């Protein structure tokens, strides 16, 4: 007998979109929002602070797809990444190909982010 949610594969490849007006990247599966990663821009830094995948899409690797494409967009835009979000930080620790655009999380950044989110 199976326990827990049944994981189904999406019928189409997930699509990542930059929702600039909402300061986030969104991942859609079959045209439906499945998750997002939020940020605030601080000069040339994109400070990621929260990533969330809907429970209905858990276990499909969508967070990894979402964050990889978001980081690629940051690089293409000539910005740098600050990984306040624990998931983004974990992703970066396993993907050294983004080390060149990653800045450390500092107390100053945390204070700035707290004020920016008010």
N, C-alpha and C positions, 0 to 999 in steps of 0.2 A: 504494500500500500504506500502511495506517495504522500508525503507531508509537505506543507508549505506551498508557496505559489508555483504554478507551472510556468516555466520560462518558455516562451515561444520566440522563434526567430522572426524578425521583421520581414515583410515581403519585398521591401526595397531597401537599398543602401541608405543608411542614415545621412541626413544633410545638416551641415553646420552653417548657421547664418549669424552674421554680426548684427545684433540689434543695437546699433549705436545710440539711439535715443533712450534706450533703457540701460545703457552701460553694461551690456552682457552679450555673451555668445550663447546661442540656443541650438540645441540639437533636436531635429525632428525625425520621427520615424513614421513612415507612411503618411506624411503631412501633418502629424500630430506632435505637439511639443512633448518631448520626453525628458528634457533636462536643460540646465543652463549653468554657466559659470559667470559670476558677477565681478566687476572691477570698477575702479575709479582711476582716472588719469591724473598723474602728478608730474607736470612738465613732460619729460621724455620717458617717464616710467608708467607702466600699466600695472597697477596694484590689484592683484586678484585676491579676493577675500572670502568667496563662498562658491562652492560647486554643489549641485544637487541633481540627482537623477530620480525620476519618479519610480516608486516601488514596482509598478507594473513592468518596468524595463530594466530592473536590477539584474545583474549577472550577465549582461550581454556585451560588456566592454565599452559601453557608450561613453562613460566618463573619460576613458583614455582617448577615444576618438575625438571627443569634444575638446579636451585640453590640448591635445597635439595640434589640432587645427587652429585653435585660438592662439597658441604660442607661435605657430608659423605665421599667422596674420600679424602678430606683434613684431616679429622679425621683419616681415615685408614692409611694415609701416615705419621701420627705423627706430622703434622704441625698445625699451628694456622691460624686463619682467621682475616684479617683486612678489614672491609667493607667500602671502599671509595665509591664504587658504591651505589647510593641511593636505588636501588632496593634490593640489597643484605642487606643493613642496615635495610630496612623496613621488609624484610623477617625474619631477625634475631630477630627483636623486637617482632615478633609474634610467635617465635619458641625458647623458652628458653632451649630446649634440646641441643642447640649449644653454650650456654653461656660459657661453660667450655673451649671452644677452640677459643673464640673471644677476640681479643685485640682491644683497642680503636684506633680511627683515631687521630693521633697527627699532629701538624705542621711539625715535623721531617719526619713523614711518607709521608705527602703530598709533601714536598720538595724532598725527595728521589724519589718518584714516578715521579714527574715532570722531574727530571734528567734521570731516567730510560727510560722514553718514548721518549726522544730526539733522 
